[in-house]
Structures are given as structure tokens and as C-alpha cells.
Amino acid sequence: MKTAFVTGASSGIGRATAVALAKAGYQLVVTGRRRERLDELAAELAPVPVQVLTFDVRDRAAVDAAVATLPEALRAPDVLVNNAGGAHGLSPIQAGDPADWDQMLDANVRGLLNVTHALLPGMTARHAGFILNIGSIAGQEAYANGNVYCATKAAVQMLTKTMRLDLLPTGVRVAEVNPGAVETEFSQVRFKGDEARAAKVYEGFEPLKPEDIAEVIVFMVTRPPHVTIAEVLVLAGAQGAATTINRK
């Protein structure tokens, strides 16, 4: 049975991806900070084998320690989905909170690097594997008040491209999915739990669902070894650009 390692699997795109990969025949390692949600996911996916790891991707020592507890086969997954991350705040740069900046830089960029670094030795040793990074349309288009979040997702895009070049001789493929407007906990986190403000982000149109992105991810990682779908941008039907949405 093939194996998949999914970060940020306690909700949203990460959770939907874990479910979709399980249905596609993968055994799973699911990670996040909310143990109870991960345990619920593992119970839901039974009898598919699911290993739960609880850590913060920003903490390199915690990532390394958690990965070290896995059986050797799970430390060299067929698929790694770097999903963990998020947006914190929506302010012009002059009014931004440096604590928010640190959160985004550490989770969206360093977190991706920490997990990838921990798993790459096993993947490169067997000359196979697929790394799928979750980017964003925000990494391709700047928008007002997006500043640091946009910068971190632009970094993910460039990391994906350079990782693909570096890993080309090893047989490990690397790709990126860039979602547009997806209704998840994303806006609740960005607006510090302000559910009313978060709900307004998705008013007047039908946003993407996490399952929509998960379906694309499964398609990408299940292509034969001679095929790499390197980059996909997925928009809601009512969305033309990062902040251009046809609201009814």
C-alpha cells in the first residue's frame, strides 16, 4: 500500500486531502496541532491505516522528533502534501503586527522546509516520491493588505520550482496547487476568530470547497512517473483574479 504524509490535516484542505487519498488507496500519516481532530479523522478513515503525529511545523526539533517515531517505510512516503500554514491579519504594511508576520513566515515557509527536510532523506534514498506544496493565488497576484501573506506564498512558489530542479536527479517529483477562494477556517484565522467578518469573504458567490482542491491533488499525485503536472491554479467559478469576484 502506498503512503501519504499530510500536514495541517485537522481541517480544511488538509483534512479533505487525507480523506481523498485514503479513498484512493493510500495509508496515511496525518499531522497537525489539534490531536482530538486528528484522532477523529483516523477513526473516520478506519480500516485505512492512519498514523497520527501532533506537532507544530514551525518547531524543527518537534518535527524531527515526531518523524523519528515512525516506522522506516513511513519516513519515506510516496506522497508528501505540505499543506500546513495560514494567514494572520489583513492590514497595510505600516499597520501590520510583527507577531503576525512571524507566524506566517514560520508556518508557511519555514514549516514547509522543516517537514520536507525531515522526510527527504528517505524519499531520495529510494529515488521516488511526490512532494505537493499548497500555494495560493496570493503567491501569484499581489493585493492590498496582503503583503506578508502574499510574500510567503510567492516564496512557496519559488521553493517549489527550485526544489523540482534540485530533486530532478533523485526521481522525486515536485508540484504546487494554488487555490483561489476556498471556504475553510482560513478567514476565521486571518480575522482572529471574527466569524461574522470571515463569513463576508464568501458572501454572494459559491466558493471552492476543500474537497475540490483535494480532488485536484489526488489527480496530480497519481499520474504515472513520466508525468508531472507541475503547477495548477484553481479558482471558484465566480472568481476572475485574487480579489475580483462576481458577487450576486
N, C-alpha and C positions, 0 to 999 in steps of 0.2 A: 504494500500500500504506500502511495506517495505521501509526503509530509508537507505541511504548510505551517509557517510561523507568522502570526498576525499580531501586530502591536495595536494598542488602543482598541481592543476588541470588546470592551464593556458596553459600547453604544455605537449608534450611527453607522458610518460606512464600515468601520472595522468589524462590528458585530454582524452586519449583513454579509460581509465578505466571508467571515468564518462560516456562516450558515451555508452560503452558496458553495464554498469549497468542500464542505462536508458532503453536500449533496452530489458533488462532482467526484467523490470517491477519495478525498484526502483525509488522512488523520491530521490532527491539529495540535499546535502549541498556541494558546491564546494568552495574551498579556495585557496588563492594564494596572490601574491603581485601586480599582474597586473590586475586591475579592468576591464579595457576595454576588455581584452581577456576573462575573466570570464563572462562578460555580453554577449559577442558574443557567448560563449558556451551555456549559458542559453537560448538565443534566438534560437539557432540551435536545442536545445532539446525540445522546446515547441511542444506540450502542457504538457510535463512532468513537474511536479512541481520542480523548482530548486531555492534554496536559495543561494545567493552569499555572501560570507564573505571575506573581504580583510584584511589580517594581515600577519606579518612575524612570522613564527613558533618559531623563536628564542626569541621572546618577550613574556614571560609568561603572563604578565599583559594584553597585547593586545589579546592574545589567550583567556584568561578567560573572558575578556570584550566582545569579539565577540560572544563567545558561550553563554554568558548570555542573548544575544538579541534574541536567538532562542526560538521558542515555546518548551514546555517541551518535546514533543514527539521527536523533532529533536535533543534534547540534550542527547537522549538515542538511538542512531542509531542501526539498525540491523547489519550494517557493517561499520567499520572504516578502511579506507585504508591510512596508514601512508606512503605517497609517497614523500613528500617534502624533498629536500636535494640536494646535488650535490658534485662535485669535483672541487677543485680550485688549479691549478698548478700541475706540474709534474716535480719535482726536487728532487735530492738526499737530504736526511735529513739535511746535512750540509749546503745546499744552499737554504733550504726552507724559505718561508716567513711566519713568525708567524701570520700575519694577515690572510693568507690563512688557517692556522691550526685552528685559532679561528672560521673562517667561517664554516669549515667542522664539527668541534666538536659541535658547537652551533646548526647548522641546522640538521645534520644527527643523532645526539644523543639527545641533549637537546630538540630540536624541537619535535622529536618523543615523548619524555617524556611529554613535555608541553601539547600537544594535547591529548594524551592518558589520562593524569591526569584530564584534563577538562571534558572529556566525560565518564570516567569510573563510576562515581557515579550513573548516570542514567542507564548504562548498567548492573552494578552489582545489582542495586535495583530490576530490573525485571528479573534477573537471565537468561539473554540471550544476545547473540551478538557474533560478529566475528571480531577480530582485525587482519588485514592483513598488515604486515610490508614489505616494499620493501627493501631487502638487495642487495647483489651483489655477483658475483663470486669473487670479490675482498675481500670479507669478509671470503672467504674460502681458497684463494691462495694468498700468498704474491708475489708481482712483483716489480722489481727495480723502484725506484722513486715513488712508490705508497704510501709508508709509512703511513702518517696520514689518507689518504682516506681509505686504507685497514684497518687501525685500527678502524676507525669509523664504517665500515660495519661489522667488526668482533664483535664490540660492539652491533650492531643491532641484529646479530645472537644470541649472548648470552642473550640479553634482551628478545628476542622472546621466548627463551627456559625457562627462569626464569619466565617471565610473564605467560606462559602457566601453569607452576606449581602453581604459586600464585593464579591464577584465576580459577583453576580447580574446586574448591568447589562452585564457583559462577555460573557456566554454561556458562561463556564467553570463547569462543574458541580463540586460538591464533595461527597464522601460518606466514610463510615467503616465499616470492618468491625471488629467486636470479637470476637476469638476467645476461647474458653474454653480448656480443656486440650488443647493440641496437642503431640504428641511431636516435638520438634525439638532443636536444640542449646541451646535456651533454658535448661533446668535445668542443663546442664553449665556454661554460662557463669555462671549465678547461684551455683552451688556451687563455682566456681573449679576446674573440671575433675574434681571428685569424681564419677566415673561411677557408683559404687555408690549414692551418695545421690541423684543425679539419676534413676537408674532407679526408685527407690522412689516417685517422684512419680507414675509411670504404672502402678504395680502394682495388680492386682486389678480392672481395668476396661479397656475399649478406648478409648483416647484418639482425638481427631481426628488426621488426617494432614494434612500441609501441602497435599496435593492437594485435600482437602475445602474448605479456605479459598480456594485458587486457583480452584476451580470457581465459588464464590460471586462472587469478584471479577470473573471474566470475564462472568458473567451481568449484574452491575451495570453494568459499563462499556460493555456492548454494547446497552443499552436505547436506544431512539430518543431524539432530543434533547428531546422533550416529557415524558420520564420521568426522574426522579431517585429512585432508591432511596437515601434519604439515610443510613440507618443500619441495620446488621444485626448482631445478636448471634448467634453460632454456638457452641453447646455440644455437648460429647460426649453421647451418648445416656444415659450413666450420671451425668451432671452436672446438678445442680439449681441450683447457685449457685457462686460463685467457689471456695469451699473445701468445698462439700457434694457429695460423690461417693459413689455406691453401689458400694463395692468388694466383690468376691466373696471 
